[in-house]
Amino acid sequence: MPFIRRLADYGTVVVLLFALFLRIYAAQKTWHGISGSRWSLYLTLAICFLRLAMILLDVSAGKAPWGRILFPALIILLLARVAAGTSSRLQGQIIGAALELALIAGAAAFVIFRWKRYRSVPHLEDVFEDIFFQFLPGNISRFAAREMVLLWEGLRFCFRGFRSVPAAGFGYVEQSYIKMLPLLIVIGLLTEGLAYELLAHNHPLLRLVMHVIEVWAVLWCFGMYATMKSRPHTISDQRVHLRCGVFSSCEFDPYLLLDVQQDDSYDLPPRKEVARMIVKGGPKLQVHLKEPVTVRRMMSGPQSFNRLMVSADDPAAFRQALINARRQTGRP
């Protein structure tokens, strides 16, 4: 069953890319009396029906919440109206906006009804992920939640400046290349200004897109630094929580610790063998465990590893804290 789902995912991507190709490069050509633009619409609609059928199977089996049906149904409704020729473009936009507002209102109601539960959650990405999971697939939910947190934390960080009190734990960004981001932002702004003058000064839409990307990039960089500062590694005799900002995290019992050593090698081990939870330029350590543990990532689903590579500003103190936590468990 997982193989069939993976094959369906890849097939969906291929068909949608082909539909996009028809829409852009062959919109005016005809096959069997139907234009390429219309074929593109039909292919997209067929894929949406297929995905909706798969989601309905998951919902009926209790593997997914019912809210997961809303987005595919919205897309199918709009595409079907366009394909049938029963609505103008303006009517389609109005319908889409109304349904999207209804979806946002439903998400807001979802948060309000579960507010007491979310008040106890320490980090926003866990809140947003739980909300988005009601409407989006797991990988997209994780990515969207963490992207929102990066932008939000970047905005907060810009307003608060550099005076935020660091969270307690073992940091991993002070010895990394991330501290060079403010300088890189200035260089990026100079490049953007040159591109603006050469390419976009006569194109209002392109100017707007460039400004949006510029603001997004600046907030993203500051948000990455802020989230890594506020999410350090924490170690106790009951739990070890390793983090790399919002990009990856892992929790395990210190009893599982087998060995931890600093790794000064330049070459990194393969991703399939070791979970990389590192920051470029910072000191690295390899943590060996007795059993595989689950590592949660921003770009992919949870995976299990018994070898972890983590960054730490003070690798000696970090290693000793792990060893002490292992000893304090009192188990052989």
C-alpha positions as CSV (number, residue, x, y, z in Angstrom):
1,M,0.0,0.0,0.0
2,P,2.8,2.6,0.7
3,F,4.3,1.7,-2.7
4,I,1.0,2.4,-4.4
5,R,0.6,5.7,-2.6
6,R,4.1,6.7,-3.5
7,L,3.5,5.8,-7.1
8,A,0.3,7.8,-7.1
9,D,2.2,10.8,-5.6
10,Y,4.8,10.7,-8.3
11,G,2.2,10.2,-11.0
12,T,0.3,13.2,-9.8
13,V,3.4,15.4,-10.0
14,V,4.2,14.1,-13.6
15,V,0.6,14.7,-14.8
16,L,0.4,18.1,-13.3
17,L,3.8,19.1,-14.8
18,F,2.5,17.9,-18.2
19,A,-0.7,19.9,-17.8
20,L,1.4,23.0,-16.9
21,F,3.5,22.4,-20.1
22,L,0.3,22.1,-22.2
23,R,-1.1,25.3,-20.6
24,I,2.1,27.3,-21.2
25,Y,3.7,26.0,-24.5
26,A,0.8,24.3,-26.3
27,A,-2.3,26.3,-25.3
28,Q,-3.3,27.1,-28.9
29,K,-2.7,23.7,-30.4
30,T,-5.6,21.3,-30.7
31,W,-5.9,17.5,-30.4
32,H,-9.2,15.9,-31.5
33,G,-10.8,19.3,-31.7
34,I,-9.8,20.3,-28.1
35,S,-7.2,23.0,-27.4
36,G,-4.1,22.3,-25.3
37,S,-5.4,24.7,-22.6
38,R,-8.6,22.7,-22.3
39,W,-6.7,19.4,-22.1
40,S,-4.6,20.9,-19.3
41,L,-7.8,21.8,-17.4
42,Y,-9.2,18.3,-17.9
43,L,-6.0,16.6,-16.7
44,T,-5.8,18.8,-13.6
45,L,-9.5,18.0,-12.9
46,A,-8.9,14.3,-13.3
47,I,-6.0,14.3,-10.9
48,C,-8.0,16.3,-8.3
49,F,-10.8,13.7,-8.5
50,L,-8.3,10.9,-8.0
51,R,-6.7,12.7,-5.0
52,L,-10.1,13.4,-3.5
53,A,-11.0,9.7,-3.8
54,M,-7.8,8.7,-2.0
55,I,-8.5,11.2,0.8
56,L,-12.1,9.9,1.1
57,L,-10.7,6.4,1.6
58,D,-8.4,7.7,4.4
59,V,-11.2,9.6,6.1
60,S,-13.5,6.6,6.0
61,A,-10.8,4.4,7.5
62,G,-10.1,7.0,10.3
63,K,-6.6,7.8,9.0
64,A,-7.3,11.5,8.3
65,P,-9.6,14.2,9.6
66,W,-12.7,15.1,7.6
67,G,-11.4,18.6,7.1
68,R,-8.8,17.2,4.7
69,I,-11.6,17.0,2.1
70,L,-12.2,20.8,1.9
71,F,-9.2,22.0,-0.2
72,P,-9.6,19.3,-2.9
73,A,-13.3,19.9,-3.0
74,L,-12.7,23.7,-3.4
75,I,-10.3,23.2,-6.3
76,I,-12.6,20.7,-8.0
77,L,-15.6,23.0,-7.7
78,L,-13.8,25.9,-9.2
79,L,-12.2,23.8,-12.0
80,A,-15.5,22.1,-12.8
81,R,-17.3,25.4,-13.2
82,V,-14.6,26.7,-15.5
83,A,-14.6,23.5,-17.5
84,A,-18.4,23.6,-17.9
85,G,-18.3,27.2,-18.9
86,T,-21.0,28.1,-16.5
87,S,-19.2,30.9,-14.7
88,S,-17.1,33.9,-15.6
89,R,-13.7,34.4,-14.2
90,L,-15.0,37.0,-11.7
91,Q,-17.6,34.6,-10.5
92,G,-15.0,31.9,-10.0
93,Q,-12.8,34.3,-8.0
94,I,-15.7,35.3,-5.8
95,I,-16.7,31.7,-5.1
96,G,-13.1,30.8,-4.3
97,A,-12.6,33.8,-2.0
98,A,-15.9,32.9,-0.2
99,L,-14.8,29.3,0.4
100,E,-11.4,30.3,1.5
101,L,-12.8,32.8,4.0
102,A,-15.1,30.0,5.3
103,L,-12.1,27.8,5.6
104,I,-10.2,30.4,7.6
105,A,-13.2,31.0,9.8
106,G,-13.4,27.2,10.4
107,A,-9.7,27.1,11.4
108,A,-10.2,30.1,13.7
109,A,-13.1,28.3,15.4
110,F,-11.0,25.2,15.7
111,V,-8.3,27.2,17.6
112,I,-10.9,28.9,19.8
113,F,-12.6,25.7,20.9
114,R,-9.2,24.1,21.7
115,W,-7.5,27.2,23.2
116,K,-7.0,25.7,26.6
117,R,-5.1,22.8,25.0
118,Y,-2.9,25.1,22.9
119,R,-2.0,27.4,25.8
120,S,0.1,24.7,27.3
121,V,2.1,24.0,24.0
122,P,5.6,25.6,24.3
123,H,6.2,26.4,20.6
124,L,3.9,27.8,17.9
125,E,5.0,25.3,15.2
126,D,3.3,22.5,17.2
127,V,0.1,24.5,17.4
128,F,0.0,25.4,13.7
129,E,0.9,21.9,12.6
130,D,-2.0,20.5,14.5
131,I,-4.3,23.0,12.9
132,F,-3.0,22.6,9.3
133,F,-3.1,18.8,9.7
134,Q,-6.9,19.1,9.7
135,F,-6.9,20.4,6.2
136,L,-3.5,19.5,4.6
137,P,-1.3,16.4,4.2
138,G,1.3,15.8,6.9
139,N,4.4,16.9,5.0
140,I,2.7,20.1,3.8
141,S,1.3,20.8,7.3
142,R,4.8,20.6,8.9
143,F,6.3,22.8,6.2
144,A,3.6,25.4,6.3
145,A,3.5,25.6,10.1
146,R,7.3,26.1,10.4
147,E,7.4,28.6,7.6
148,M,4.8,30.7,9.4
149,V,6.7,30.5,12.6
150,L,10.0,31.6,10.9
151,L,8.3,34.7,9.4
152,W,6.5,35.5,12.7
153,E,9.6,35.0,14.8
154,G,11.6,37.1,12.3
155,L,9.1,39.9,12.7
156,R,9.2,39.7,16.5
157,F,13.0,39.6,16.5
158,C,13.2,42.7,14.3
159,F,11.0,44.7,16.7
160,R,12.7,43.4,19.8
161,G,16.2,43.9,18.4
162,F,19.1,41.8,19.7
163,R,18.1,42.2,23.4
164,S,16.1,39.0,23.9
165,V,17.0,36.8,26.8
166,P,18.4,33.5,25.6
167,A,16.6,30.3,26.6
168,A,18.2,28.0,29.1
169,G,20.0,25.0,27.5
170,F,22.9,24.3,25.2
171,G,23.1,26.7,22.2
172,Y,24.3,25.9,18.8
173,V,24.4,29.1,16.7
174,E,27.0,31.4,18.2
175,Q,29.9,29.5,16.6
176,S,28.1,29.0,13.2
177,Y,27.9,30.9,10.0
178,I,24.4,32.2,10.9
179,K,26.0,35.2,12.7
180,M,27.1,36.4,9.2
181,L,23.5,36.6,7.9
182,P,23.1,40.4,8.6
183,L,26.1,41.0,6.3
184,L,24.7,38.7,3.7
185,I,21.4,40.5,3.8
186,V,23.1,43.8,2.9
187,I,24.9,42.1,0.0
188,G,21.6,40.6,-1.1
189,L,19.9,44.0,-1.0
190,L,22.6,45.5,-3.3
191,T,22.0,42.7,-5.8
192,E,18.3,43.1,-5.6
193,G,18.6,46.8,-6.2
194,L,20.7,46.2,-9.3
195,A,18.2,43.6,-10.6
196,Y,15.4,46.1,-9.8
197,E,17.0,48.8,-11.9
198,L,17.9,46.6,-14.8
199,L,14.8,44.4,-15.1
200,A,11.8,45.5,-13.0
201,H,11.6,49.3,-13.1
202,N,9.1,49.2,-16.0
203,H,7.0,46.3,-14.7
204,P,4.8,47.0,-11.7
205,L,3.9,43.4,-11.1
206,L,7.5,42.2,-11.2
207,R,8.5,45.1,-8.8
208,L,5.8,43.9,-6.4
209,V,7.0,40.3,-6.5
210,M,10.6,41.4,-5.9
211,H,9.7,43.4,-2.9
212,V,7.7,40.5,-1.4
213,I,10.6,38.1,-1.9
214,E,13.0,40.7,-0.4
215,V,10.8,41.1,2.8
216,W,10.3,37.4,3.0
217,A,14.0,36.6,2.8
218,V,14.9,39.2,5.5
219,L,12.3,38.0,7.9
220,W,13.2,34.4,7.2
221,C,16.9,34.9,8.0
222,F,16.1,36.7,11.3
223,G,13.4,34.2,12.1
224,M,15.9,31.3,11.6
225,Y,18.4,32.9,14.0
226,A,15.6,33.8,16.5
227,T,14.1,30.3,16.5
228,M,17.5,28.7,17.0
229,K,18.3,31.0,19.9
230,S,14.9,30.2,21.6
231,R,15.1,26.5,21.0
232,P,18.4,25.1,22.5
233,H,19.2,21.5,23.4
234,T,17.8,20.6,26.8
235,I,19.2,17.7,28.9
236,S,17.8,16.1,32.1
237,D,17.9,12.7,33.7
238,Q,14.4,12.0,32.4
239,R,14.6,13.4,28.9
240,V,17.0,14.7,26.2
241,H,15.5,17.1,23.7
242,L,17.8,17.9,20.7
243,R,16.8,20.7,18.3
244,C,17.9,22.5,15.2
245,G,15.5,25.5,15.3
246,V,12.2,24.5,13.7
247,F,14.0,22.4,11.1
248,S,14.4,19.2,13.1
249,S,14.0,17.9,16.6
250,C,14.4,14.7,18.5
251,E,13.5,13.4,22.0
252,F,14.8,10.3,23.8
253,D,15.5,8.7,27.2
254,P,19.1,9.4,28.3
255,Y,19.3,5.6,29.1
256,L,19.5,5.0,25.3
257,L,22.8,6.9,25.1
258,L,25.6,4.6,23.9
259,D,28.4,7.1,23.1
260,V,28.9,10.7,22.1
261,Q,32.0,12.1,20.5
262,Q,33.0,15.3,18.9
263,D,33.3,15.1,15.1
264,D,35.8,17.4,13.4
265,S,35.8,15.8,10.0
266,Y,34.9,17.8,7.0
267,D,32.9,15.1,5.2
268,L,29.4,14.4,6.5
269,P,28.1,10.9,6.7
270,P,25.2,9.8,4.4
271,R,21.8,11.1,5.3
272,K,20.3,7.6,5.3
273,E,22.7,6.6,8.1
274,V,22.8,9.7,10.3
275,A,20.2,12.3,11.2
276,R,21.9,15.6,10.5
277,M,20.7,18.2,13.0
278,I,23.6,20.6,12.5
279,V,24.2,24.3,11.8
280,K,26.8,25.2,9.2
281,G,30.1,26.2,10.7
282,G,29.5,25.2,14.3
283,P,31.2,22.3,16.2
284,K,29.6,18.9,15.6
285,L,29.1,15.8,17.7
286,Q,27.9,12.3,16.9
287,V,25.5,10.7,19.3
288,H,25.2,6.9,19.2
289,L,22.0,5.3,20.7
290,K,21.1,1.8,21.6
291,E,17.8,2.0,19.8
292,P,16.5,4.1,16.9
293,V,14.5,7.2,17.9
294,T,12.2,9.3,15.8
295,V,13.5,12.5,14.3
296,R,11.0,15.1,13.1
297,R,11.9,17.3,10.2
298,M,10.5,20.3,8.4
299,M,10.9,19.1,4.9
300,S,10.0,15.4,5.3
301,G,8.1,13.0,7.5
302,P,9.4,11.5,10.8
303,Q,12.2,9.0,10.4
304,S,14.0,6.7,12.9
305,F,17.8,6.8,13.5
306,N,20.2,5.4,16.1
307,R,23.0,7.9,15.1
308,L,22.5,11.6,15.4
309,M,24.8,14.5,14.4
310,V,24.1,17.7,16.3
311,S,25.8,21.1,16.7
312,A,26.8,22.6,20.1
313,D,28.6,25.8,20.9
314,D,30.3,24.1,23.8
315,P,30.8,20.5,22.7
316,A,32.7,19.5,25.8
317,A,30.0,20.7,28.2
318,F,27.3,19.2,26.0
319,R,29.0,15.8,25.9
320,Q,29.5,15.8,29.7
321,A,25.9,16.7,30.3
322,L,24.7,13.8,28.2
323,I,27.1,11.4,30.0
324,N,25.9,12.7,33.4
325,A,22.3,12.3,32.4
326,R,23.0,8.7,31.3
327,R,24.6,7.9,34.7
328,Q,21.8,9.5,36.7
329,T,19.3,7.1,35.2
330,G,20.8,4.4,37.4
331,R,20.2,1.7,34.9
332,P,22.9,-0.5,33.5
